[in-house]
Amino acid sequence: MKAILVLTSTNPFFEEELKSLCEACHIEVIDVVIQKLEKINPATYIGKGKIEEIKLKLQDEMVIFDDELTPLQVKNLTDLLETEVTDRTDLILRIFDERAKTKEAKLQVEIARDQYLLPRLVGMQEHMSHQQGGSGFRGSGEKQIELDRRIIARKLARSRKELAEIVKQRQVQRQRRKNNQIPVIALVGYTNSGKSTLLNVLLNEDKAIVSDIHGTTRDVIEDTISIGGVTFRFIDTAGIRETNDKIESLGIERTFQKLEQAEIVLWMVDSVNAASQIEQLSKKIIPRCEGKHLIVVFNKADLIEDVQKSNLSALLENFPQESTEHIYISAKRRENTNELQKMLINAAHLPTVTQNDVIVTNVRHYEALSKALDAIHRVQNGLDSHLSGDFLSQDIRECIFFISDIAGEVTNDMVLQNIFQHFCIGK
């Protein structure tokens, strides 16, 4: 697939970003057309002369605009250029669609895509002359475009309902994790600050997709990680930056929602651009960290001098000192990441663990052991109340079931032996 790009800015950053989006969508850029606009044409976005210039360049390429086009502009440009016309938002949706892995993410992409397509059906496939007559269906004689809109509207309603169910399930799961006292850590920060790279280092696998493209964040990644025998729940979020893009703004909104769920916040800051990133994001992040433990992680520290580090530390003077720490690391080179892990364990405010203590790092094991302990307490109470063995046997079997779920086959004799060893039962 090939394309000609149309921009209204001479800033090379916008051109490179749009080219990066095309590359991620496997689209080859053939040419770039730039027109400085004092006023946007409401019918065609650009002027007639520039449209003729683009038409002369076209062979079989599509045309991609850097700004979001209105449905009317898409229709008119498609008619005039006689080729597919799209915009930056569509490219981002394509990338989301390709990279969405979880059911929740796929539904969100589907909803965003349908919301984008709904008003654009006029510019994509319109059958103004084709009427549905005599079919017997409700709405016979309606234009095809109206039927397509109804189909997408029903699809949107269905997707929103499914997504609401998934969100409800996630809330239940989060409550369970909270009850199990698993510390939740949110990774936040500016785009390309190294959040996904750090998560991959901690996971010791490439689960989060690392990309140089701004504003094309893949799924929110959530996973449990055991650090020093302690289980943490990590949430890798979308990069935060100022943007007018609706789709990217939705990802940033989700980031702030995820931040609310966390007890510990890792704010990833690119050391090279630390001053500007802190200035831009501190008013958005700091108020949301009230009551949380904030660790400012200056990433890419290998790219700056030691004297610069002292200057960066001074940027944190106005942060809440009692709940804020900072550290310098290089996630890519795995430098000082072990010290960061120690900070996370301390931030979780966990009790001191001795060599003889047993730490349960698996949520399923924790739940099974809790249920087994409840069964043992019921046996203890039954023995204290002089209940017969028939009444106690069900609780003993339940205890065996939950312990077997962790340790394999366990016999009745083994369970009873443990009961008599650890509980004062009496005669």
N, C-alpha and C positions, 0 to 999 in steps of 0.2 A: 504494500500500500504506500502511495506517494502523496505528498501534499505541498501546497504553497501556503506560506504563513502570511497573515496580514496583521500589522501592528500600527498603532497610532502614536507610539513613543519611540524616541531614538535612544533611550536608555538601554545599553547592551544587556543589562541584567534581565529585563523582561524577555528579550529575544532568546537568551540562553536558557531561561527557565521554560519557555514554551517549547524550545527544541528538546529539552530534557523530557518534558511530558510526552512529546511525540516519540522519542526513543523508547520510553517505557511502554508505549502503546504499539511498538514495532512499526512505526510510520516513518518513512524516509522523507526528509525535508529536501525539496528540489530547489526552492527559491523563497526569498523573503521580500515582501512588499511593505513599504512604510509610507504612511501618509499622515502628515501633521494636520490635525483637525482643530479648527477654532470652535466648530459646532457640529455635533453629530447629526447626520441625516436620519430622521425618524423612520424613513421608508427603507433605506438601503445601508445605513450606518456610514458608508463612505460615499464620495461623489461619483458622478457618472463617468468622468474621465478616468478615475482610478479603476472603476469596474471594467471599462474597455481595455485598459492596460493589462489587468489580470486575465481577461478573456483571451487576449492574444498569446499569453504565456501558457495557457492550459492545453494539455493533451488528454491525459486520462487521470489527472490528479484531483484530489479533493482540496477544498479551501478551508483553512482553519483560522479563525479570528482570535486574537488574544483576549478581547473583552467578551462578556456575555451578550449574545444577540437576543432581540425580542422575537416572538413568533412571526410577526409581520416581516421583520428584516430577513429572517431565515427563508421565508417563502419567496420574497421578492428576489433575493440574491440567488436562490436556487433556480428560479425561472430565468433570470438574466444570464447567469454563468453556465447554466445547463450542466451542473455537476453537484455533487454532495457538498453542502456547506455546514460547518459546525463551529464550535467555539471551545474555549479553554475548559469551561465547566464540564462539557461532554467528555473531554480527555480524562479529566480527574475521575469522573464516574466510571470510565472504562478501566482505569487503573484499580479503583476500588473493587470493581467487579471481578477482575482477574485475581486480586490478592485476598479477597474475603475468604476466610476458611470456616469460621464458626457459623452456625445457623443464624444467630443473632445478627452478625455482621452482614451475612448475605441478604437477610430480610431488610436491613437498613439501607443497603445499596439498592435493593429492588424498589423500596419506597421512594428513595431519592431519584432513581431513574424514572419511575412513573410520574412523579411530581414534575420532573423536568420535561418529559415527553408530552404530558397532557395538553398544555397550551400550544405545543409545537406540531401537533398533528396537521395543522393547516399547511405548514411548510415542508412536511415530509411525504404525506401521501393523501391527497385530497381527491375525492371522486364527486366533484360538485354536480356532474351531469348524470352520475349513476344513482338511480333511485331504486329502493327496495319496494317494489309494488306487487301486490297480490300474493305475498308469501304466507299470509295468515298470522305472522308474528306481530306482537305488540310493537307499535311504532313503524308499521309498514309505510313506505314512502319517505322515510327519513333519509337524509344523506348518509353515506358511508362514514363520513367523518364523525357524525353524532353517535353512530353505533360504536365506532372505535373508542370514543370518549367514554361511553357508558361501560364498555368492557374494562378499560383501564381504571375507571372509578371503582368498579366492583373489586378489581384486583387489589387496588390500594386499600380498600376497607378490609379485605381478607388479610393482607399482609400486616396491617396495623394491629388487627386482632391477634394474629399469631405472635407478633413482636411483644404485645402486652402480656401474653401468657409467659413468654420466655423471661421477660423482665420480672414478672411475679415470682417465677421459679428461682431466678438469680437472687432476689431479695430474701427468699427463704434460705437459700444456700449461704448467703452472707450472714444471716442471723445464726445459723448453725455454727459457722466458723467463729463468730463472735462469742457464742456460748462455749465453744471449745478453747477460747482464749488464744487464738492464733493471731499474732501481730500482722497487720496489713500495712504494706509499704507501697506508696504511690511514687512512681518516677515521673517527674514533671520537668518542663524546661522549654527553652526556645527550640525551634526546629534545627535538626542536625547538631545538637549539643552532645550527643553520644549516649542517649538513654538506651536505645536498643542494643548498642554495642556492649554497654555495661550489663544489661540483662543477660545477653548471650554468654558473657564471661562468668556471671554468677550461676547460670544454668549449666554451663560447660557444654553448650550446644547452640547451634545457629537456629534458634526458634523464632526470634524476632527478625524481621526483614530490615536490613540496613540499607538506606538509600540516600543519595545526595540530593534528591529532588525535594524542594520545599513544598509543603502543603499537600503531600500525597500520602499521608499516613495510612498505613495498613491497619488491620484490626487492632483493637485494644488487646494486648496480650496479658493474660493472667495465668500465673502458675505458682505452685508451692515450691519453695527451695529450703533445703536443710542447711543451716550454717552453724557449725560448731555444735551439732546435736539439737539445735532449736529450729523449729519449722516456722517459716515466714510465708505470707501470701504477697506476691509481688504483682503490681499492676503497672504495665508500661503503657503510657498514654500518648495521645497525639501531641505534636509539637505546638507550642503557643507562639503566636506572633500576630501583629496587626494585619488584618486582611478584610477585604470587601467581598471575598468569594463566599457564597452562601454554603456550599458543600464543606469547604474547609472550616467555616465558622461552626458548623454542626459538630465536627470532630473536636474542636476546641471546647465547645460547650460540654461535650461528654467528658473531656479531661477534667473540668471543674467538678462535674458530678462525681467522678471517681475519686477526686481529691478529698471530697467530703467523707468518703468511707474509710480513709486511711487514718492510722494512728501515728505513723511515721512518714514524713515527706522527704524524699530525696530530690532536691532541686538541682538538676544538672545545668552547669554553666560552662560555656566554652571560654576557657581562660584567655584566649586571644581577643575575644570580643566581650569580655566580662562586664565592663563598665556600662556599655550600651544595653546589654541584655538585662542586667539588674535594674537599670533605670526604667526600662520599658515594662518589665514584668512584676516588679516588687509590689506595686499597688494592687495588682491582681492576685498575687500569690499569698503575700503576707497576711491579709485579713482572713483568708481561708485556712490559715494554719493555726488559728487560735485554739489552744488546748491540745495541739499536736506537737510532736518532736520534729523539728526542722533541721535537716543536715544539708548544707550547701556544698555541693560537690563540684569543685573547680576541675573540670576535665581538660585533657590535652595540655596538662601542666608541663609536659616535656618540651613544649614549644615556646615557653617563656623563661626568663631569667629569674633567679631567686629574689632579686631586688624588686621585681614586679609583683611577686607574691605578697610582700608586705603591703604594697599599695592596694592589692585586691582585698586583703583582709580588712583594710580600713573602710571599704565599701559597706561592710556589714555592721558598722557602729550603731546604726539606727534600728537594727533588727532586735526582736525580743531576746535579750542576752541569756535569760534563764533557760530557754528551750531551744536555742540555736547553736549548732556546731558547724564547723567547716573543715574541709580536707582537700588536699591537692592529689589528683590521681591522673593516670593515663590508662583509660579503659582499653584502648587498642593495644598498648604494650603491656597491659596487666601490671602496671606499676602502682604500688600502694593500695591495691584492692583488698589485700588481707587486712590492712588497718581499718579500711571502711567496714569490713565484715565485723570486726571487733566493736566498732562504734554502733553498729546495728544491734548487736546482742546487748550492749549496755543500754541503748535507747529503749529496748523492749521492757526494761525494768523487771527482769526475771530474777527469781531468788537464786542465791548462791548454790551451785551444784557441786557436791563432793564426788570423790571417785567411786563411792559405794552406791550413789544414787542412780536410778534407772530413768532415762529420759525417753518418753514416747514421742516420736517424730512423725508418726503416721496417723492421720485423722481417723481412718477406719479402725485402727488398733485402739486408739483412745476411746472411741465409742463402744467397742466390744468389751474392753476392760471395765468401763464404767457400768455397763449393763451386767457384767459378770459380778462386779462388786455389789451391785444392788441385790442380785440374787443371793449372794453370800450373806448379806445383812438380813434378808428375809428368812434364811435358814437359821441364823443366829437368834432372831426374834422368836421363831417357831420353837426352837429348842428351849429358850427361856420360858416359853408359855407351855411347855410339856406337850407339844403337838406330836401326833404319831408319825411314824416314818412315811406312811402313805401321803400325808399332807406335805411333807418336806421333799418328797422325791421329785415333784415337778420343778421346784426351785433348783434342786441339785442338777437335774437334767438341763435346765436352762443355763446354768453356770457352765456346765460341761460344753454346751453348744457354743457359747461365746468364746471360751478359752480355746476350744478346738479350732475356731475360725482363725486364730492367730498362730497357735503352736502345733496344729495338727491333731491327731487323735489323742484324746485324754480320757482315762478311765474313771469310773466312780470312786475307786479306792484312792486315786491320786488327789481328787478334789477333796474328799473327806479328810485325808491326811493333812492337807493344807489348812482346812477349816480348824482342825483340832490344834494345829501348831500355832496359829496366829490369833485365835479368839479364845477368850476365857468363857467356856460354855457352862461349866458347873455340872452338878449331878442331875 
